[in-house]
Amino acid sequence: MPTAGFDFAALRQALERGDAATLAALYAEDAEMTIVDRNRPPSAPLRLLGRPAIAGFWQDVCAREMTHAVAEEVVGPERIAFVEHCAYPDGCNVVSAMTLDLREGRIARHLTVQAWDEVSCSPG
C-alpha cells in the first residue's frame, strides 16, 4: 500500500543546510538506519535503532564543517534513492548512496553505503 506523501524537498533542504532537527523529524519513531563503509563493512555495519539514536547521528554529521549536495534522486511512493556528495574544507570528499523505505509518510528504514577519499580523510 503506498505511503502518505513524503516531502523529499524537505529532506533535500535539511541535508543541504545541515538541519539535524528537520532530518530527525522525517523518521518514524521505530526507524532503523544502517551504514556501510570501509570501517563498517557489511558483516559489521553501524546500526542505529529508533529516532533518538538517528537524531544523534544527524546532530553529529550536521555539526561538522562540510557541504552537502543531493543528486540522482529516484522518488517513489514507498521508496526513495539518492546520492549525497559531501566535501570538507580540507579537501576530503565523501559520496553516499542512500535508500529509504517509507511508511506512513516517514522514513522507516535507511541504508547508506558510503565511500571516503582514502588519502585525505577517514570515515567519521
Short mmCIF file of the C-alpha atoms (twelve columns), coordinates in Angstrom:
data_MODEL
# 
_entry.id   MODEL 
# 
loop_
_atom_site.group_PDB 
_atom_site.id 
_atom_site.type_symbol 
_atom_site.label_atom_id 
_atom_site.label_alt_id 
_atom_site.label_comp_id 
_atom_site.label_asym_id 
_atom_site.label_seq_id 
_atom_site.Cartn_x 
_atom_site.Cartn_y 
_atom_site.Cartn_z 
_atom_site.pdbx_PDB_model_num 
ATOM 1   C CA . MET A 1   0.000  0.000  0.000  1 
ATOM 2   C CA . PRO A 2   1.528  3.396  -0.941 1 
ATOM 3   C CA . THR A 3   2.610  5.620  1.880  1 
ATOM 4   C CA . ALA A 4   1.185  9.034  2.678  1 
ATOM 5   C CA . GLY A 5   3.136  11.733 0.870  1 
ATOM 6   C CA . PHE A 6   6.761  12.153 1.852  1 
ATOM 7   C CA . ASP A 7   8.313  15.584 1.412  1 
ATOM 8   C CA . PHE A 8   11.551 14.893 -0.489 1 
ATOM 9   C CA . ALA A 9   12.133 18.634 -0.932 1 
ATOM 10  C CA . ALA A 10  12.234 18.994 2.866  1 
ATOM 11  C CA . LEU A 11  14.738 16.149 3.073  1 
ATOM 12  C CA . ARG A 12  16.956 17.703 0.401  1 
ATOM 13  C CA . GLN A 13  16.864 21.133 2.067  1 
ATOM 14  C CA . ALA A 14  17.594 19.686 5.500  1 
ATOM 15  C CA . LEU A 15  20.572 17.701 4.193  1 
ATOM 16  C CA . GLU A 16  21.995 20.567 2.171  1 
ATOM 17  C CA . ARG A 17  21.548 23.060 5.040  1 
ATOM 18  C CA . GLY A 18  22.723 20.716 7.793  1 
ATOM 19  C CA . ASP A 19  19.410 20.844 9.675  1 
ATOM 20  C CA . ALA A 20  19.606 17.882 12.063 1 
ATOM 21  C CA . ALA A 21  16.265 18.563 13.773 1 
ATOM 22  C CA . THR A 22  14.332 18.529 10.497 1 
ATOM 23  C CA . LEU A 23  16.155 15.395 9.359  1 
ATOM 24  C CA . ALA A 24  15.318 13.548 12.592 1 
ATOM 25  C CA . ALA A 25  11.653 14.556 12.345 1 
ATOM 26  C CA . LEU A 26  11.390 12.781 8.967  1 
ATOM 27  C CA . TYR A 27  11.944 9.355  10.599 1 
ATOM 28  C CA . ALA A 28  9.395  7.030  12.165 1 
ATOM 29  C CA . GLU A 29  9.807  6.581  15.911 1 
ATOM 30  C CA . ASP A 30  10.964 2.965  15.373 1 
ATOM 31  C CA . ALA A 31  13.109 3.657  12.290 1 
ATOM 32  C CA . GLU A 32  16.299 1.738  11.522 1 
ATOM 33  C CA . MET A 33  19.428 3.210  9.920  1 
ATOM 34  C CA . THR A 34  22.271 1.074  8.586  1 
ATOM 35  C CA . ILE A 35  25.590 2.498  7.378  1 
ATOM 36  C CA . VAL A 36  28.203 0.522  5.453  1 
ATOM 37  C CA . ASP A 37  31.675 1.808  4.582  1 
ATOM 38  C CA . ARG A 38  35.316 0.718  4.735  1 
ATOM 39  C CA . ASN A 39  35.413 0.771  8.546  1 
ATOM 40  C CA . ARG A 40  31.884 -0.625 8.942  1 
ATOM 41  C CA . PRO A 41  31.695 -3.500 6.440  1 
ATOM 42  C CA . PRO A 42  28.551 -5.443 5.507  1 
ATOM 43  C CA . SER A 43  29.358 -8.080 8.149  1 
ATOM 44  C CA . ALA A 44  29.509 -5.424 10.905 1 
ATOM 45  C CA . PRO A 45  27.650 -2.279 9.792  1 
ATOM 46  C CA . LEU A 46  26.697 0.633  12.001 1 
ATOM 47  C CA . ARG A 47  23.063 0.078  13.020 1 
ATOM 48  C CA . LEU A 48  21.012 2.776  14.688 1 
ATOM 49  C CA . LEU A 49  17.589 1.866  16.049 1 
ATOM 50  C CA . GLY A 50  14.909 4.437  16.836 1 
ATOM 51  C CA . ARG A 51  14.511 8.129  16.152 1 
ATOM 52  C CA . PRO A 52  16.588 9.280  19.183 1 
ATOM 53  C CA . ALA A 53  19.659 7.305  18.012 1 
ATOM 54  C CA . ILE A 54  19.204 8.531  14.438 1 
ATOM 55  C CA . ALA A 55  18.791 12.112 15.686 1 
ATOM 56  C CA . GLY A 56  22.128 11.818 17.491 1 
ATOM 57  C CA . PHE A 57  23.779 10.644 14.278 1 
ATOM 58  C CA . TRP A 58  22.395 13.622 12.324 1 
ATOM 59  C CA . GLN A 59  23.407 16.053 15.087 1 
ATOM 60  C CA . ASP A 60  26.994 14.801 14.787 1 
ATOM 61  C CA . VAL A 61  27.050 14.941 10.979 1 
ATOM 62  C CA . CYS A 62  25.391 18.351 10.764 1 
ATOM 63  C CA . ALA A 63  27.789 19.837 13.327 1 
ATOM 64  C CA . ARG A 64  30.733 19.138 11.018 1 
ATOM 65  C CA . GLU A 65  32.042 21.837 8.730  1 
ATOM 66  C CA . MET A 66  31.231 20.490 5.260  1 
ATOM 67  C CA . THR A 67  28.939 20.977 2.312  1 
ATOM 68  C CA . HIS A 68  26.227 18.552 1.221  1 
ATOM 69  C CA . ALA A 69  24.625 18.207 -2.209 1 
ATOM 70  C CA . VAL A 70  21.817 15.793 -3.083 1 
ATOM 71  C CA . ALA A 71  21.678 14.360 -6.617 1 
ATOM 72  C CA . GLU A 72  20.452 11.456 -8.737 1 
ATOM 73  C CA . GLU A 73  17.242 11.044 -6.760 1 
ATOM 74  C CA . VAL A 74  14.576 8.488  -7.580 1 
ATOM 75  C CA . VAL A 75  11.387 9.140  -5.632 1 
ATOM 76  C CA . GLY A 76  8.553  6.632  -5.383 1 
ATOM 77  C CA . PRO A 77  5.564  6.266  -3.076 1 
ATOM 78  C CA . GLU A 78  7.265  3.668  -0.846 1 
ATOM 79  C CA . ARG A 79  10.991 4.070  -1.547 1 
ATOM 80  C CA . ILE A 80  13.479 6.849  -2.285 1 
ATOM 81  C CA . ALA A 81  17.051 6.517  -3.503 1 
ATOM 82  C CA . PHE A 82  19.620 9.282  -3.985 1 
ATOM 83  C CA . VAL A 83  23.279 10.153 -3.798 1 
ATOM 84  C CA . GLU A 84  24.736 12.712 -1.404 1 
ATOM 85  C CA . HIS A 85  28.060 14.385 -2.226 1 
ATOM 86  C CA . CYS A 86  29.896 15.900 0.748  1 
ATOM 87  C CA . ALA A 87  33.057 17.983 0.873  1 
ATOM 88  C CA . TYR A 88  35.123 19.019 3.882  1 
ATOM 89  C CA . PRO A 89  37.203 22.230 3.766  1 
ATOM 90  C CA . ASP A 90  40.431 20.186 3.870  1 
ATOM 91  C CA . GLY A 91  39.587 18.564 0.531  1 
ATOM 92  C CA . CYS A 92  38.127 15.314 1.823  1 
ATOM 93  C CA . ASN A 93  35.185 14.142 -0.283 1 
ATOM 94  C CA . VAL A 94  32.504 11.622 0.615  1 
ATOM 95  C CA . VAL A 95  29.883 10.039 -1.623 1 
ATOM 96  C CA . SER A 96  26.928 8.283  -0.034 1 
ATOM 97  C CA . ALA A 97  24.273 6.247  -1.836 1 
ATOM 98  C CA . MET A 98  21.103 6.121  0.235  1 
ATOM 99  C CA . THR A 99  17.920 4.089  0.036  1 
ATOM 100 C CA . LEU A 100 14.951 4.998  2.199  1 
ATOM 101 C CA . ASP A 101 11.910 2.796  2.790  1 
ATOM 102 C CA . LEU A 102 8.848  4.847  3.686  1 
ATOM 103 C CA . ARG A 103 5.898  4.088  5.952  1 
ATOM 104 C CA . GLU A 104 3.013  6.475  6.592  1 
ATOM 105 C CA . GLY A 105 4.947  9.463  5.273  1 
ATOM 106 C CA . ARG A 106 8.091  8.849  7.345  1 
ATOM 107 C CA . ILE A 107 11.387 7.049  6.860  1 
ATOM 108 C CA . ALA A 108 11.131 3.548  8.318  1 
ATOM 109 C CA . ARG A 109 14.416 2.076  7.059  1 
ATOM 110 C CA . HIS A 110 17.511 3.872  5.828  1 
ATOM 111 C CA . LEU A 111 20.539 2.268  4.194  1 
ATOM 112 C CA . THR A 112 23.684 4.259  3.401  1 
ATOM 113 C CA . VAL A 113 26.695 2.897  1.561  1 
ATOM 114 C CA . GLN A 114 29.486 5.461  1.532  1 
ATOM 115 C CA . ALA A 115 32.997 5.948  0.241  1 
ATOM 116 C CA . TRP A 116 35.537 8.447  1.594  1 
ATOM 117 C CA . ASP A 117 38.678 9.771  -0.045 1 
ATOM 118 C CA . GLU A 118 41.296 7.338  1.273  1 
ATOM 119 C CA . VAL A 119 44.212 9.778  1.376  1 
ATOM 120 C CA . SER A 120 42.720 12.902 2.897  1 
ATOM 121 C CA . CYS A 121 40.232 11.569 5.422  1 
ATOM 122 C CA . SER A 122 38.682 8.585  7.155  1 
ATOM 123 C CA . PRO A 123 35.058 7.682  7.971  1 
ATOM 124 C CA . GLY A 124 33.643 9.616  10.875 1 
# 
